[in-house]
Amino acid sequence: MNSLLDNKKEACKTYIDQTKQLITLASAFIVAPPGLIAVLKDRTEAGLTADTLCYMLAAEMCFVLSVIFGYIVMGSVTGSQDDGSYDVFRFATRFFSLAQFVSYLFGIGVSLILFYELLA
């Protein structure tokens, strides 16, 4: 019985580490507001059209959502630790974890489209 609880605790630790890493990756792609203002101020010099601006903002929104969903996942996992269940398979944890991952992947995909548009 004790080894089962230890296994669940270890699974929780791994889940938390993976969530933190994805939060860090998504955070790295978020453009700092001063940099974004500088790009928007000189849109023509930066080569931003209306389409590429939309791609840029969509990618940013995806990465911000990924970070927010990651924090919700962390709260959900913490809640399962608090009640002693150490359950990483509960619905809220799995739902927001998948939402975090999908929004990160969409952010990467939209960023690739943006880079292609800027370089083409």
C-alpha positions, 0 to 999 in steps of 0.5 A: 500500500505504501509503495502505491502511494509513493508511486503516485507521489512520484507521478505527481512530481513528474507531472509537475516538472513536465508542466513547469517545463512547458510553462517555461517554453511557452513563456520564452516565446512571449514577446515583452511589451516594450519589444512589441510596442517597438515592432508595432510602432515601426510596422512598415520597417519591420515588414508587418502586414495586416496578415502577419500582425494577426499571425503574431498576435494569434501566436502570442495569445496561444502562448499566453493561454498555454502559460495560464492553462499551465498554472491551472494545471499546477493548481489542480495537481496541488489540490490533489496533493492537498487531499492526499489522493495524488491523482494526475488523472482527474478530469480538471488536471487532464483537461487543462493539461491537454489545453495547455499542450494544444495551445502551445502547439498552436502557438508554435504552428502559427509562429511557423506560419508567421516566420514563413510569411515574413521570410517569403 
